[in-house]
Amino acid sequence: MPGLRVTASFFTVLGVRPLLGRTFLPEEEEPGRARVVVLSHGLWTRRFGADPALVGKTIPIDSQDYTVVGVMPPQFQFWGVPRQLWVPAGWNKGDREGRGNSFISIGRLKRGSAWSRLGARWTASASPSPWRTRRTTRGGPCAWCR
């Protein structure tokens, strides 16, 4: 089932709120914490009959129990790839050693800031990894979220 590991600020940065429940708390990113999940509207509807009482209950994912903390609105989609669920990033040993995972960074440009200034600052802090931006003029809180 396609999903993403995301930081607690992921949904806030994108400017989206869950249809039901909540998104992640910062402390839920810490390894060893209770497992929580945010579901896509499609998964919640197809597999769980759009039951609002599912929030707060546990469901099995990859033979592990996860507590459902939220359900995203039907129009939410990140970067055009349909994801069914999101879990907290919770950096693990493989992440720290650079094995098996890749990460992308997203952010919001502060009102009045210039793209050129952001590029110079980002390149300096993200080196040696090259970075790419995906600018949009479609408006709304997140052009990738449609």
Secondary structure as the mmCIF struct_conf table of DSSP 4:
data_model
#
loop_
_struct_conf.conf_type_id
_struct_conf.id
_struct_conf.beg_label_comp_id
_struct_conf.beg_label_asym_id
_struct_conf.beg_label_seq_id
_struct_conf.end_label_comp_id
_struct_conf.end_label_asym_id
_struct_conf.end_label_seq_id
STRN STRN1 GLY A 3 VAL A 6
TURN_TY1_P TURN_TY1_P1 ALA A 8 SER A 9
HELX_RH_AL_P HELX_RH_AL_P1 PHE A 10 LEU A 14
TURN_TY1_P TURN_TY1_P2 GLY A 15 GLY A 15
BEND BEND1 LEU A 19 LEU A 19
STRN STRN2 LEU A 20 GLY A 21
HELX_RH_3T_P HELX_RH_3T_P1 PRO A 26 GLU A 29
BEND BEND2 GLU A 30 GLU A 30
TURN_TY1_P TURN_TY1_P3 PRO A 31 GLY A 32
BEND BEND3 ARG A 33 ARG A 33
HELX_LH_PP_P HELX_LH_PP_P1 ALA A 34 ARG A 35
STRN STRN3 VAL A 36 LEU A 39
HELX_RH_AL_P HELX_RH_AL_P2 HIS A 41 PHE A 48
TURN_TY1_P TURN_TY1_P4 GLY A 49 ALA A 50
HELX_RH_3T_P HELX_RH_3T_P2 PRO A 52 LEU A 54
TURN_TY1_P TURN_TY1_P5 VAL A 55 GLY A 56
BEND BEND4 LYS A 57 LYS A 57
STRN STRN4 THR A 58 ILE A 61
TURN_TY1_P TURN_TY1_P6 ASP A 62 SER A 63
STRN STRN5 GLN A 64 VAL A 71
TURN_TY1_P TURN_TY1_P7 PRO A 74 GLN A 75
BEND BEND5 PHE A 78 PHE A 78
TURN_TY1_P TURN_TY1_P8 TRP A 79 GLY A 80
BEND BEND6 GLN A 84 GLN A 84
STRN STRN6 LEU A 85 PRO A 88
HELX_RH_AL_P HELX_RH_AL_P3 LYS A 93 ARG A 96
TURN_TY1_P TURN_TY1_P9 GLU A 97 GLY A 98
BEND BEND7 GLY A 100 GLY A 100
HELX_LH_PP_P HELX_LH_PP_P2 LEU A 109 LYS A 110
TURN_TY1_P TURN_TY1_P10 ARG A 111 GLY A 112
HELX_RH_AL_P HELX_RH_AL_P4 TRP A 115 ALA A 126
TURN_TY1_P TURN_TY1_P11 SER A 127 PRO A 128
BEND BEND8 SER A 129 SER A 129
BEND BEND9 ARG A 138 ARG A 138
BEND BEND10 GLY A 140 PRO A 141
HELX_RH_3T_P HELX_RH_3T_P3 ALA A 143 CYS A 145
#
